[in-house]
Amino acid sequence: MKKRVVIALGGNAILQRGQKGTYEEQMENVKKTAKQ
């Protein structure tokens, strides 16, 4: 049986200062955070 991991991100991982909060901005921020 495969196991699944769920990671919840919020705050600065999703929205940086000065950003509007568009889908594209949020997805890029999440991708950067996931690489760290």
N, C-alpha and C positions, 0 to 999 in steps of 0.2 A: 504494500500500500504506500502510495506517495504521500509525503507530508507537505503541507503548505505553510509558508511563513507570511504573516501580514505585518507590514511596517506602516505606522501612521506618522505622517509628517505634518507639521504646522508651523505657524509663526514665520520666522526668518527663512526657513527652508523653502517656503512657498512664495513669499512676497518680500522683495527687498525695498528699501527706502527709495522713494521717487518713482516707483513703478505703479502702473494703473491697475494691475491685477488681471490682465487679460489671460486667456487660456494659454496662449503661446509663451508669455512670460513665466507663468507658473510651471508649465511643463519643462521649460529650460532650467529653471531653478531646481526642480526636483531631480532632473538628470544630473546636474552638477553635484547636488548633495549626495546622490546615490554613488557617484564615483569616488567620493572621499572615503 
